[in-house]
């Protein structure tokens, strides 16, 4: 059995108005696509924030590659892509990735990051000309520039048409096949069922 990349035990979210159930526990293995399914406001984004080290749980433990992502973000190595993505007016795809590389310690090669998400031929394209699915794949490329593993994706196919959603799912499957761990959130049961495993979000029960 593959060693777990993510280990969560006895988790409780910190939002006092909507306390999650105690004893939320799960593991995610290397190269696995793990979906968290839940309605709006059910704690999906908060869970990703905990995994990304952006907040501390009020109870329980979160470990990514054996490290506490809140206390030691460098060791955890996770990369988050949020639903709203980024906006980069006036820049080409190559300029966006190169800027991101300058902000990143030991960045991946630009050409490699773009090739892995299917944007190798779009390097000179202005951001404004990218279709919604291409913008989402650019967000993934920026996470890959930081050699992120796991990838933490907040509703990665939300708002995309069927073709663009298929392209994003295809990218995620290729990344997982090469060992990248993927945790994604979704409100769509059909989308969740395409993952290797599915869990309900914390406030919908676990």
Secondary structure, DSSP 8 states (H G I E B T S, - for coil): ---EEEEEEEEE-S-GGG---S-EEEEEETT-EEEEE--TTSSHHHHHHHHTTSS--SEEEEEETTB-TTT-HHHH--EEE-TT----TT-BHHHHHHHHHHTSTT---HHHHHHHTT-GGGTTSBGGGS-HHHHHHHHHHHHHHTT-SSEEEESTTTT--HHHHHHHHHHHHHHHHTT--EEEEES-HHHHTTSSEEEE-GGG--
